[in-house]
Amino acid sequence: MAHVIVIGSGFGGSIAAKRFTEAGHTVELLEMGEDWSKQRALQTADPAFLFRLLRDYPHDYLLTKPRLLVAQGMGLGGGSLVYSAIHLRAPGIAFDGWPAGYTRAHLDPYYARVEARLGVSPLAGAADFPRSRVFAQAAAAAGLPPPVPNPLALSGCTACGWCVPICAFGKKTTMAHTYLADAARTGKLTVRTRRKAAYIARHGNRYRVACWKTDHVERDYHLVNDGALVQVEGDKVVVACGAIESPVLLERSIHADLPKGWEPLRPFSARRLGRGIDGTGDFLQGGFVPQQVDGYKGAVMMMHVDLGEYVLEDVHGIPVGATVMLETRPKGVSKPWGAAYKERFRDYGRHMLGVAIIGRQGNGTAGNITVRDQGGVAITSGDAYHPAPGSIEAARSLITGLGGELADSPWELSKTAFTVHPVGGCAMGDDTDADAIVSAADLGVRENPGLHVIDGSVLPGTALRNPSHTISAVAERAMDVILSVHPRDRWPAT
């Protein structure tokens, strides 16, 4: 049996840990953030709390006014700690241009497998909450399709609306609650939190991972890039750090100044490494409506309107973090702070209707985000993507159709885009794609047997929906191939 090192504990890393341990292998899991199962989570948007849970790129955006902000989760459970628990299957059109063997029909059994383990189902009575009723009225007034409930990974939800950033009551079924707990029950999982991988190298037929400890910092663990290195060694390595950190980890590994006795990774094409990252068209539009929304009752997002290349999802008003950090503000308020701003937002939870747009980026901006390593820290490009044609207008129509007043979003104010759903950077490809970072079948890094990337970075394009469900389905399918559940010689026919 192999000893496997898994770097990152989000959707891909947790699934890999569960599957490897249940197959009899031992797994050593490295996570740069904290284990929140051993401490109390808070219902707050206090930055001192948020920066322990979120990786933000660029880290100085409050000072630099960038055109693109990227946020990712960290902590044991990765992105599942901070996501909205939404599990939408990607539509068939999302897989256009993907490698052979990736269609909606191929992934449906794996979507179902993930849904069963996470207990995915709509929140009970989702359509009856005031926000949902107002959202349905807005869709009808705008001439849009009727909203349908979101499939959510919640259990025993208190309907308090604070699913994000982390459920203080443990009702969001994160990967820590499920897949990692399954792996722990095998007795074959070792978890090491507060470990940031510096680089990966070879040692004979095995792999070594050098790590920085993050114990000495209180937040922003992804910025740690110095101090003594500790090492772990295994037969296989799974990189599961997400669309921003996975590419730069491979980049650092290629260029690392290795200790004596360590061998570099075998050369593979890195021409597209860290390139082609897609922001999944994330945009947010808010406004005040005459109807009583009571935004904080229910889950953070309960309904969606399906418009093919994108969806519109209800949000409990504009989240406080986005309001403060992205400078969203009502008409007539000139700055995102002060008495006028505070007064205008005093009851935003009661009458503010927020609409999230998730799907395709605008023409010419698909896959336009890049990331590179700079001294051990990931640096993202500042080129903002554009909204899908008609998407902003559709979101606004939900508010204006009710006679509401639109708020100015960062896109209107400064053309600033903000994504919490980046994918790509280590895109998969079939055997004819010489520049693909990983093979489509088993997500193995080219020329490096036993080294895999299993996270959102392998997606060759947007899933047109919240990507966590597709990342999980792809991970489950890859693990079937790695563990020979799915015969390699039959790929991609079944």
C-alpha distance (Angstrom), angle and dihedral (degrees) to the residues before:
residue distance angle dihedral
M1 . . .
A2 3.80 . .
H3 3.78 130.7 .
V4 3.80 107.2 -131.6
I5 3.80 127.6 -161.0
V6 3.81 113.5 -152.9
I7 3.81 115.5 -166.6
G8 3.80 110.2 -157.8
S9 3.80 131.4 18.5
G10 3.80 104.8 -136.3
F11 3.79 125.7 111.7
G12 3.81 96.6 -57.4
G13 3.80 97.7 39.0
S14 3.80 94.5 46.8
I15 3.79 92.7 49.7
A16 3.80 90.4 49.1
A17 3.82 91.0 49.7
K18 3.80 92.7 50.7
R19 3.78 95.4 45.7
F20 3.81 95.6 45.9
T21 3.80 94.9 47.1
E22 3.79 93.6 46.0
A23 3.80 87.9 52.2
G24 3.81 89.3 57.1
H25 3.81 101.1 -98.6
T26 3.80 123.6 126.7
V27 3.79 117.3 -120.3
E28 3.80 131.0 -157.8
L29 3.81 109.0 -163.0
L30 3.82 120.2 -157.6
E31 3.82 118.9 -162.0
M32 3.82 124.0 175.0
G33 3.82 93.6 -152.8
E34 3.80 136.3 59.0
D35 3.78 135.8 -74.0
W36 3.79 103.4 -113.6
S37 3.80 93.8 -174.5
K38 3.79 87.8 79.3
Q39 3.80 98.1 51.7
R40 3.78 140.9 42.5
A41 3.77 119.2 -88.0
L42 3.80 117.9 -146.1
Q43 3.79 135.3 -135.0
T44 3.77 94.9 -131.5
A45 3.79 143.7 107.2
D46 3.81 92.2 -145.5
P47 3.84 105.9 144.4
A48 3.81 90.3 -136.9
F49 3.82 86.6 64.3
L50 3.80 98.2 37.1
F51 3.80 94.6 53.0
R52 3.80 89.1 59.5
L53 3.80 89.4 57.8
L54 3.80 104.0 33.4
R55 3.80 135.4 60.0
D56 3.78 109.7 -148.7
Y57 3.79 126.5 -163.0
P58 2.96 120.5 -129.4
H59 3.79 93.0 24.9
D60 3.83 92.6 -154.5
Y61 3.81 97.1 50.7
L62 3.81 92.4 129.2
L63 3.80 87.6 66.1
T64 3.79 104.0 31.3
K65 3.83 101.6 47.3
P66 3.82 93.8 -141.7
R67 3.80 122.7 -167.9
L68 3.81 92.8 -130.1
L69 3.80 129.6 44.0
V70 3.80 122.4 -172.9
A71 3.81 125.0 -168.3
Q72 3.81 128.9 -173.5
G73 3.80 133.1 175.3
M74 3.78 126.6 -110.6
G75 3.78 134.1 -175.1
L76 3.79 131.8 75.6
G77 3.80 101.4 -38.5
G78 3.81 94.4 30.8
G79 3.77 116.1 -148.9
S80 3.81 92.0 -0.7
L81 3.82 88.3 73.4
V82 3.78 93.0 62.4
Y83 3.80 106.7 26.2
S84 3.80 126.4 103.0
A85 3.83 92.8 -111.4
I86 3.83 91.0 -114.9
H87 3.82 116.7 152.8
L88 3.80 109.5 -174.8
R89 3.80 118.1 164.7
A90 3.79 113.0 -126.3
P91 3.82 114.2 -108.1
G92 3.79 118.6 -113.1
I93 3.81 93.0 -104.8
A94 3.81 90.1 62.1
F95 3.81 90.5 73.2
D96 3.79 96.3 58.3
G97 3.80 106.0 126.5
W98 3.81 95.0 15.3
P99 3.82 118.9 128.1
A100 3.79 119.0 -81.8
G101 3.76 111.1 -80.6
Y102 3.80 95.7 40.7
T103 3.77 112.5 102.2
R104 3.78 133.0 125.4
A105 3.82 88.8 -98.9
H106 3.81 91.5 53.1
L107 3.81 92.6 50.3
D108 3.81 100.5 39.5
P109 3.84 94.2 87.9
Y110 3.81 89.3 51.5
Y111 3.80 93.5 46.6
A112 3.81 86.7 53.2
R113 3.79 91.7 49.3
V114 3.81 91.8 53.6
E115 3.80 92.4 45.3
A116 3.78 91.0 53.1
R117 3.80 93.8 50.7
L118 3.80 94.8 45.7
G119 3.81 94.8 40.9
V120 3.79 92.0 -123.7
S121 3.81 115.2 -168.0
P122 3.82 137.4 127.9
L123 3.78 117.1 -79.3
A124 3.79 109.0 -93.6
G125 3.79 109.4 -94.7
A126 3.82 91.2 3.4
A127 3.81 93.2 154.6
D128 3.81 92.3 52.7
F129 3.80 99.6 62.0
P130 3.83 114.5 105.2
R131 3.81 92.0 -115.2
S132 3.80 91.6 51.5
R133 3.80 92.4 48.9
V134 3.80 91.3 49.5
F135 3.81 89.8 47.2
A136 3.81 90.2 52.7
Q137 3.81 91.1 47.8
A138 3.79 89.5 50.0
A139 3.82 92.9 51.2
A140 3.80 91.0 50.5
A141 3.80 92.0 47.9
A142 3.82 90.3 49.7
G143 3.81 93.5 48.0
L144 3.81 92.4 -117.3
P145 3.83 127.8 138.5
P146 3.81 114.5 -81.9
P147 3.82 115.2 -91.8
V148 3.80 119.5 -107.7
P149 3.82 126.8 -155.9
N150 3.79 119.0 -90.2
P151 3.82 116.9 -118.4
L152 3.81 102.1 -119.1
A153 3.79 135.4 -168.2
L154 3.80 96.6 -134.2
S155 3.79 131.8 128.6
G156 3.78 123.3 -166.7
C157 3.81 91.6 -7.1
T158 3.83 115.0 -164.4
A159 3.86 90.6 -152.0
C160 3.80 91.0 -128.5
G161 3.81 93.5 137.1
W162 3.81 94.6 -126.4
C163 3.81 100.1 114.6
V164 3.80 88.7 128.5
P165 2.92 132.8 97.3
I166 3.80 91.6 6.2
C167 3.78 132.4 -26.9
A168 3.79 107.2 -110.6
F169 3.81 90.1 -158.6
G170 3.80 98.0 51.0
K171 3.82 93.3 -118.3
K172 3.80 95.9 127.8
T173 3.81 106.3 87.8
T174 3.79 98.2 -132.4
M175 3.79 125.4 -179.7
A176 3.79 88.0 -99.7
H177 3.82 89.3 59.9
T178 3.80 94.2 47.3
Y179 3.80 125.5 13.9
L180 3.79 96.2 27.6
A181 3.79 91.4 44.1
D182 3.82 88.5 52.8
A183 3.80 90.0 50.8
A184 3.82 91.8 48.3
R185 3.80 91.5 52.8
T186 3.80 90.1 62.0
G187 3.80 89.9 64.1
K188 3.81 88.6 -130.9
L189 3.82 99.8 98.5
T190 3.80 125.2 94.4
V191 3.80 115.2 -173.2
R192 3.79 121.5 -157.7
T193 3.80 113.0 -175.9
R194 3.81 124.8 -170.7
R195 3.79 92.1 41.9
K196 3.81 121.1 127.2
A197 3.79 114.7 -167.7
A198 3.81 111.8 -125.1
Y199 3.81 99.0 -175.5
I200 3.79 144.8 -29.6
A201 3.80 124.9 -126.2
R202 3.80 139.8 168.6
H203 3.78 129.0 -108.3
G204 3.77 109.5 -172.8
N205 3.79 106.4 -57.9
R206 3.79 92.7 -18.6
Y207 3.81 136.6 74.0
R208 3.77 131.2 -121.1
V209 3.80 125.2 -157.4
A210 3.79 120.8 -160.0
C211 3.82 115.2 -154.0
W212 3.76 139.4 -168.9
K213 3.80 116.2 -140.0
T214 3.80 115.1 -125.3
D215 3.81 96.0 -166.4
H216 3.81 93.0 108.0
V217 3.83 95.9 61.6
E218 3.79 129.1 69.9
R219 3.83 99.3 -150.9
D220 3.83 143.6 -3.9
Y221 3.79 91.6 52.5
H222 3.81 90.9 173.8
L223 3.82 89.6 68.9
V224 3.82 93.9 63.3
N225 3.81 107.8 113.6
D226 3.78 107.8 151.7
G227 3.79 143.8 50.1
A228 3.77 132.7 75.0
L229 3.79 115.8 -26.7
V230 3.78 122.4 -131.9
Q231 3.78 120.9 -161.0
V232 3.79 138.2 -146.6
E233 3.78 126.9 -171.1
G234 3.78 131.3 -152.0
D235 3.76 146.0 156.0
K236 3.79 93.9 -115.2
V237 3.80 135.5 21.7
V238 3.80 128.9 -154.7
V239 3.80 115.2 -162.7
A240 3.81 108.1 -153.9
C241 3.79 105.1 156.1
G242 3.80 98.1 124.9
A243 3.78 136.1 -107.4
I244 3.80 94.3 -55.1
E245 3.80 105.2 37.9
S246 3.83 100.6 35.5
P247 3.83 95.2 62.9
V248 3.80 93.1 47.2
L249 3.81 91.6 47.6
L250 3.80 89.5 56.2
E251 3.82 89.5 44.6
R252 3.81 91.4 52.6
S253 3.78 89.5 47.0
I254 3.80 91.7 55.0
H255 3.81 93.3 50.9
A256 3.82 101.6 32.1
D257 3.79 120.8 132.7
L258 3.79 95.6 -127.6
P259 3.80 127.7 -149.6
K260 3.78 118.5 -112.1
G261 3.80 111.3 -75.0
W262 3.82 94.6 25.3
E263 3.79 118.4 112.6
P264 3.81 126.3 -150.7
L265 3.77 122.8 -113.7
R266 3.76 112.9 -89.3
P267 3.82 110.4 -92.9
F268 3.80 117.5 -91.6
S269 3.78 132.0 168.4
A270 3.80 108.3 -79.7
R271 3.80 96.3 174.2
R272 3.81 91.8 113.7
L273 3.80 97.4 32.4
G274 3.81 108.9 129.8
R275 3.80 92.0 5.2
G276 3.78 133.7 105.2
I277 3.81 95.3 38.6
D278 3.80 112.3 164.4
G279 3.80 123.9 -152.5
T280 3.83 93.9 -150.6
G281 3.78 90.3 -122.5
D282 3.80 95.2 -80.2
F283 3.79 113.3 -176.1
L284 3.79 134.0 151.5
Q285 3.80 127.8 -148.9
G286 3.77 123.0 -177.1
G287 3.77 138.4 176.4
F288 3.78 145.4 160.6
V289 3.81 116.8 -98.7
P290 3.82 129.0 -170.3
Q291 3.81 92.1 -124.5
Q292 3.79 119.6 87.5
V293 3.80 105.8 -106.2
D294 3.82 100.8 175.9
G295 3.78 86.8 -158.9
Y296 3.79 98.8 -170.0
K297 3.80 94.9 60.3
G298 3.80 115.1 95.7
A299 3.79 126.9 9.1
V300 3.79 122.3 -30.9
M301 3.83 90.9 -102.3
M302 3.80 119.3 13.2
M303 3.82 108.3 159.7
H304 3.78 140.1 36.3
V305 3.80 138.3 -165.4
D306 3.81 110.6 -141.9
L307 3.81 112.7 -140.7
G308 3.80 97.6 165.5
E309 3.79 105.5 -116.1
Y310 3.79 91.1 39.3
V311 3.79 142.1 11.7
L312 3.79 131.3 -138.2
E313 3.81 113.6 -139.9
D314 3.77 129.4 -169.7
V315 3.80 116.1 -117.3
H316 3.80 128.2 -164.7
G317 3.79 93.3 -104.9
I318 3.77 114.9 -65.0
P319 3.81 107.3 -40.2
V320 3.77 113.1 -111.3
G321 3.79 93.3 -121.7
A322 3.80 92.5 54.5
T323 3.81 91.0 44.2
V324 3.80 93.2 54.7
M325 3.80 101.6 34.3
L326 3.80 99.2 37.8
E327 3.79 96.9 39.7
T328 3.81 97.1 -125.7
R329 3.78 107.1 172.6
P330 3.80 141.9 167.8
K331 3.78 123.9 -102.7
G332 3.77 112.6 -79.1
V333 3.82 94.9 24.6
S334 3.80 108.4 110.6
K335 3.78 101.4 -168.3
P336 3.81 135.6 31.4
W337 3.78 95.6 -118.8
G338 3.80 140.0 40.5
A339 3.79 135.6 67.2
A340 3.82 97.4 -54.1
Y341 3.78 92.3 51.3
K342 3.79 92.7 46.6
E343 3.79 93.1 48.0
R344 3.81 94.0 48.6
F345 3.80 92.2 50.7
R346 3.78 95.4 42.4
D347 3.80 95.4 110.6
Y348 3.79 99.8 19.5
G349 3.79 90.8 131.7
R350 3.81 89.9 62.1
H351 3.82 100.7 47.5
M352 3.80 106.1 11.5
L353 3.79 114.5 107.1
G354 3.77 113.5 -164.7
V355 3.81 122.8 -162.8
A356 3.80 122.6 -164.3
I357 3.81 119.5 -156.5
I358 3.80 116.1 -153.1
G359 3.78 125.7 171.9
R360 3.77 140.2 58.2
Q361 3.78 121.7 15.7
G362 3.78 119.1 -125.5
N363 3.78 122.8 -82.1
G364 3.79 113.1 -68.8
T365 3.81 95.2 12.4
A366 3.82 102.6 79.1
G367 3.80 110.3 126.4
N368 3.80 92.9 -0.3
I369 3.82 98.4 136.0
T370 3.81 120.2 98.9
V371 3.79 133.8 -172.9
R372 3.79 131.8 -162.7
D373 3.77 137.5 176.4
Q374 3.79 120.4 -105.6
G375 3.77 112.6 -175.9
G376 3.78 93.9 -36.7
V377 3.82 96.2 -42.3
A378 3.82 125.4 103.4
I379 3.80 114.3 -120.0
T380 3.81 118.0 -165.5
S381 3.79 126.6 -157.5
G382 3.78 119.1 -105.1
D383 3.80 99.1 -135.8
A384 3.78 107.4 123.4
Y385 3.79 118.9 -143.5
H386 3.79 121.8 -132.3
P387 3.81 128.1 -119.6
A388 3.79 119.4 -99.2
P389 3.80 111.5 -92.2
G390 3.79 109.7 -82.2
S391 3.81 95.4 4.1
I392 3.81 98.5 108.7
E393 3.79 90.0 44.5
A394 3.81 90.9 50.8
A395 3.81 91.6 49.9
R396 3.79 91.3 49.1
S397 3.79 91.7 49.1
L398 3.80 89.7 62.2
I399 3.80 89.2 61.4
T400 3.79 101.0 36.3
G401 3.80 91.2 45.0
L402 3.80 87.3 66.0
G403 3.78 92.3 48.8
G404 3.78 90.6 -102.3
E405 3.80 132.1 152.7
L406 3.80 117.5 -116.2
A407 3.79 120.6 -130.3
D408 3.80 119.2 -138.8
S409 3.78 110.2 -107.1
P410 3.81 125.8 -155.6
W411 3.82 87.9 -103.2
E412 3.81 91.5 61.0
L413 3.80 93.4 39.8
S414 3.80 102.0 44.9
K415 3.82 109.9 -9.5
T416 3.81 88.6 -106.8
A417 3.80 116.1 159.3
F418 3.80 125.0 -161.0
T419 3.79 125.7 -163.6
V420 3.77 131.9 -173.2
H421 3.82 90.9 170.6
P422 3.82 108.6 63.5
V423 3.81 117.0 160.6
G424 3.79 132.5 179.7
G425 3.79 134.4 38.0
C426 3.82 95.5 124.0
A427 3.77 96.5 44.1
M428 3.79 119.5 -172.4
G429 3.80 123.0 -126.4
D430 3.78 140.9 178.4
D431 3.80 124.9 -105.8
T432 3.80 93.0 -83.2
D433 3.82 92.7 57.4
A434 3.79 103.6 86.4
D435 3.80 94.1 -178.8
A436 3.79 97.3 51.9
I437 3.79 110.9 118.8
V438 3.81 94.5 -144.5
S439 3.79 135.8 22.2
A440 3.80 115.4 -104.3
A441 3.81 94.5 -131.9
D442 3.80 102.8 56.0
L443 3.83 102.7 3.1
G444 3.80 88.5 -119.8
V445 3.81 118.3 161.2
R446 3.78 107.6 -110.1
E447 3.82 115.2 -97.7
N448 3.84 92.0 5.1
P449 3.82 111.3 93.5
G450 3.79 112.7 -156.0
L451 3.83 94.6 23.0
H452 3.81 113.0 107.2
V453 3.80 137.8 172.9
I454 3.81 111.9 -147.3
D455 3.80 112.4 173.5
G456 3.79 142.1 74.0
S457 3.79 92.7 -60.8
V458 3.82 91.1 76.7
L459 3.81 94.5 60.9
P460 3.81 108.2 109.1
G461 3.80 91.8 -150.9
T462 3.77 144.7 -5.6
A463 3.80 119.6 -56.6
L464 3.85 86.7 -143.6
R465 3.80 87.6 -128.4
N466 3.83 137.3 60.6
P467 3.83 95.9 -51.4
S468 3.81 102.5 -144.6
H469 3.81 93.2 89.2
T470 3.79 93.5 50.8
I471 3.81 91.4 45.0
S472 3.81 88.5 53.5
A473 3.81 93.9 47.6
V474 3.80 91.7 48.8
A475 3.81 89.6 48.8
E476 3.80 92.8 51.1
R477 3.79 91.1 49.2
A478 3.80 93.3 48.4
M479 3.80 90.8 50.0
D480 3.82 89.5 53.5
V481 3.81 87.6 57.7
I482 3.81 95.2 43.0
L483 3.81 91.4 50.4
S484 3.82 91.7 42.8
V485 3.79 93.2 -117.3
H486 3.78 86.1 124.3
P487 3.84 108.7 47.9
R488 3.81 110.4 -117.6
D489 3.79 93.2 -145.8
R490 3.82 90.6 59.8
W491 3.80 95.8 53.5
P492 3.03 122.4 154.3
A493 3.78 99.6 5.0
T494 3.82 94.8 79.8
